[in-house]
Amino acid sequence: MPVITVKPCTFVLFGALGDLALRKLFPALYQLDRAGLLHASTRIVALAREKGEAGTHLATIEATLLRYVPAADIEPTVLQRFRARLSYLSMDFFTAGDYAPLAEQVAGTDPLIAYFATPASVYGAICENLAAVGLAEQSRVVLEKPIGHDLASSREVNEAVARYFPESRIYRIDHYLGKETVQNLIALRFANSLFETQWNQHHISHVEITVAEKVGIEGRWGYFDQAGQLRDMIQNHLLQLLCLIAMDPPSDLSADSIRDEKVKVLKALAPITAEQFGRQVVRGQYATGSSDGKPVPGYLEEENANPHSDTETFVALRADIRNWRWSGVPFYLRTGKRMPQKLSQIVIHFKESSHYIFAPEQRPLVSNRLIIRLQPDEGISLQVMTKDQGLDKGMHLRSGPLQLNFSETYKSTRIPDAYERLVLEVMQGNQYLFVRKDEVEHAWLWCDQLIAGWTQLGDSPKPYTAGSWGPMASMALITRDGRSWYGDL
């Protein structure tokens, strides 16, 4: 088995006191340290605007670390070692003079990992100021999504970064790509002829991708109302999943080979015209309802809400890919907030056998499905048809799973959080789990035509009750094709 060679680096975290850094990034770094995947010389520099004693801010970081890392994973010796790696600098990211102390502290570091846990509007200023103090040549920069709010603004952000950093040192994060199950898509498809020979329009009927959230906007009104579910989820997470499902085999496992194939899928997405909107696109907005038996407010009743907002909290759509492999195979994408459960899954529906020999009344049962769960329980299940057991059953069919549940199968192995893997890959200089500039642009190009269609039609989001699976129109979107969303109750 290949062994990871742990190399030293300095991890510089811009926006270190923000929610993402405290809730995800510091716990990820701690777990890497606990797993022995941080070099003894690796340092972590926390950067934020907050002034005051460094020790006070480092205490805040440690307190939230203890909150978000499971108690069973807190080891005193590791915590002490991790604490010793940390330092804090207060700085205004737009002020060039504030970068001098950083440059002095990290002088000679190679590589320097600069993680931007900030709004994209700050990326250009950070890059310019890193270059001004001579840190650009030794840095890899990590960009959080969303990169822009449309094609034009994403190009503006990417061009601002590209003035100082080549594409080979830019890592655009989509945390879904760090999930264990998502990476297993590549192994599942291309290491198993059982699936790859069936992975086309001759054998697959349709594909569903669902990313459902139980929560509402969780105090993120200011950001979310400007973005909406299409920009927040479809443009990045769901289209990335679609690409991994639909792409052709890459020539090898190098970053550019994989990303070349994903770009081909994005280029092949059929545009959805204004005339097709009524049949292929549904947008919704959650109204008052309940979650876990407790009443919850509607989107327009959330704290600091604009009662006249027409921002969507739900999107369902049918996407079609114009190439040989997927001609005639619809991809149904669905994502929303205030759904009945937290669920991310991909369902591959295989076509029925052309010659059916069993009892006619059982024919609706005959459908093989490959179910790939990303959350809450990562795993893969293949639904197959078998004979029901018992002397009195005759040749009665039943549907049952051939199942791989990662947490049960690998009981002794902890499944790492997506950010742990992504941070480690940046430290290793591997880009295959990160999004290239042209991927971002082609995804925005396709999503921009959806936004333009809504604007042209004056299409307001359809209300749905919080705790439901979205507007009734989303059910009609798939049932008019003679299908239904898998697993909806």
Secondary structure, DSSP 8 states (H G I E B T S, - for coil): ---------EEEEETTTSHHIIIIIHHHHHHHHHTT-S-TT-EEEEEES--S-HHHHHHHHHHHHHHHS-GGG--HHHHHHHHHHEEEEE--TT-GGGGHHHHHHTTT-SSEEEEE-S-GGGHHHHHHHHHHTT-GGGEEEEE-S---SSHHHHHHHHHHHHTTS-GGGEEE--GGGGSHHHHHHHHHHHS-HHHHTT-STTTEEEEEEEEE-SS--TT-HHHHHHHHHIIIIIIIIIHHHHHHHH----SSSSHHHHHHHHHHHHHHB----GGGHHHHEEEEEEESEEETTEEE--GGGSTT--TT----SEEEEEE-B-STTTTT--EEEEEESS-SS-EEEEEEEE---SS--S-GGGGGG---EEEEEEESS-EEEEEEEEE--STT-TT-EEEEEEEEEHHHHTTTS----HHHHHHHHHHHT--TTSB-HHHHHHHHHHHHHHHHHHHHHT---EEEETTSSS-HHHHHHHHTTT---TT--
